Amino acid sequence: MRHIMVLNAKGGCGKSTLATNLAAYYAAEAGQNVALADYDPQASSLDWLARRPAERPPITGVAAYDEGLKHLPRSADLVVIDAPARAHGPELTSLVNHAETIIVPVLPSTIDIQAVGKFVKELKHVGKVQRRDVKIAVVANRVRENTLIFEELDEFLERLRVPYVATLREAQNYVRAYTRGLGVWELPEYLAWPDWEQWTPLVEWLDSRRSQP
């Protein structure tokens, strides 16, 4: 059973959006048995799952903010973990111990750029990361291309010495998908093909040996 965690100590960076779309991709496109574990007491990922139509490929929800990962189904091929904000110190170490792969979403803002630099530095000092038992990548999230702040974020992430694997645009498709309990991969092609193209490098990295210890 593989564990992919979406993690950033900074709130509001789109962790739940990435987590729900990853869960939907692996359930709908890859045909895997997927569990979605929500560590955030706001339970945004589980709220999304409650909206999911019964005819879509099923995803098992786990309220990890309450009892951790005790109730993961043994039949799951993949667990997508939506981590809480403000995780530092022992809490961060405990979370990282549950993952083999970590995706860090970053927004195009000066505050988020400064925060992720400090967070990745702290993350690299966690024992499991130091032992290379977990792989990390960053994703530029909710970007508007051809803006100065995106150029700043893009240059920063290129220098971060962590794989920078995808750039995801700010788009209403994510709102449309969330309100219907879907991922962008499950929206009509004529509507979502630009987002499919942007997700392709991320899922290719996740499906490669580079993303696994």
N, C-alpha and C positions, 0 to 999 in steps of 0.2 A: 504494500500500500504506500503510494507516494504522497508526500505532504508538500504543497506549494503554499507559501504564506505571502500575503500582501501586507507590507509593514512599513510604517513611517511614524515616528513619534509626533510629527506635526499633524494636527487635525485639519480636516477639510481639504485634503489633497486628492480625494477620489479613491480611497482604498476600497470602499464598498462597491463602487462602480466597476473597478477592475476585478474584484473577487467574484461578483455575480456574473460578469461577462466571461470570465475564465471557466466558471462552473458550467455555464450554458454551452460554451464551446465544446468542452470535453464530453458533456452529456449528449449534445445534439449532433456535433460534427464528428467526434471521435468514437462515439458509441460506448463510452465508459460508464461504469457505475460510480457516480460522483456524490460525495458528501460535502456540504457547505457548512463550515464551523464558524460561528459568529462570536467573537470575543468581546465585541463592543456592546455595552449595556443599551445603547440606542437601538440595537438590533435592526439596522437598516437592511442587512443582507437577508435576514429572516423575513422582514416585511416584504421584500421583493419576492422571496420564495412563496409567500402566502398568496401572492397575486398570480403565480404561475398556472397557466391553463392545464387541466388534467390530461389533455391529449398530447402535451409536449413530453419529451423524454424526462423521466423523473429525476429529481435531485433530492437527497435526504438532508434535511436541516438539523443542525446540532447547536443548541444554546450553550456554547462554550463559556460564555460569561458567567454562567451559573454553576456548571459542574465540570468545566474543562472538556477533555476529549473522552470521558469515560464511556459515553454512549455512541461512539462511532460504530456504524454497522460493519461487521466483519467482511461483508461482501463488497465493500467499496474498493474500487481500483485506485481512486484518487481522492484526496481530501484538499479542498481549497479553504484556507484559513484567512478570515478577515480579522486582522489584529486590531487592538484598540489603540487610540492615540495616547500620547504621554507615557509611553513605555520606556523606562530607563532602569539602569542598575539591575538588581536581582530579577525584577519582572521581565526585563528585556532578555536576560539570559534564559529564564524559564521558557519564554515564548520561542526563542531561537532553537531551543532543544527539541521542539516539536516539528522542525522543518528540515527538509533537504534542499529546498530552493526558496529564495526570498526575492520578491519583486518590490522595489521601492518606487512609488509614484511621486513625481515632483511637479509642482505647479510653476508656471512662469511668473514669479514675483520675487522681488529682492528679499523679502522676509523668508520665503520658502527656500531660496537658493542658499542663504546663510544658514538656515536651520538644517538643511539636508547635509551640508558639509560637516557640521558638528555631529549629526546623527550617524552618518556613515563612518566617521572616525571612531565613535563609540562602538558601533556595530562590529568593526574590524577587531576590536579588543575582546569580544566575547570568545570564550574558549573554543566553542565548536567552529566558529569562523576561522580562528587562528589555526586550528587543526585541519582546515579545508574540508570539513565534514558537511559543509553547507555552501551552496553557491549563491551569489548575490548579483542582481542586475538592477539598473535604474531605467525608468520610463518617464519621458516628458509627457505630462498629462494636461489636457484641456488647453492646448496651445492654439494660438492664432499666428499662423506663419506670416512672415514679412513684417513682424513687429520688432522693435528694439529689445523688448524684454525677452522675447523668445530667442533672439540672437544671443543675448547674454546667458540665458539658461543653456542653450545648445553648446556654447563654448565652454561653460563651466562643467557640464556633464562629460564632455569629451576629455577634460583634464582630470576627471575624478579618480581614474585608475580602478574603475568598476565597469563591467560591461554595460554599455549604453545601447539598449537593444530596440527601442521603438519610440516613436513620437505619435501621440494620439491627439487629434484635433478636438476643439470644443465644438460640439454638435448637438442639435436637438434630437438626433437619433438615440442618444443615450437616455434622454428623458422619455422618449416614446417607448423604448425597450423596457426601462425600469417600471413604468406605470402599468405595463402589460405582463410583467413577470417573465420577460424575454431577454435574450442577449442580442447584441447587434447582428450576430451571425444568423439570427432567426428572423430578421426583418427582410422584406422583399429586396431582391438584388438591385432593382432600379433605384431604390432609396438608399441602400446602405453600402454599395460597392466601394465608395471611397474609404469607409471605415474598415471594411474587410482588408483592403490593401494595406492600411496602416497597422492592422493587427497581425498580418502575416509574419513580419520579422520576429515579433514576440513569440508567437506559437512555434515558429521554426526553431527559435533558440530553446524554448522549453522542451521541445521534442528531441533536441540534440543531446549528445553526451556532454557538451560543454556546460549544461545547466544542472548536471547531477554529479554528486561526489563520487 
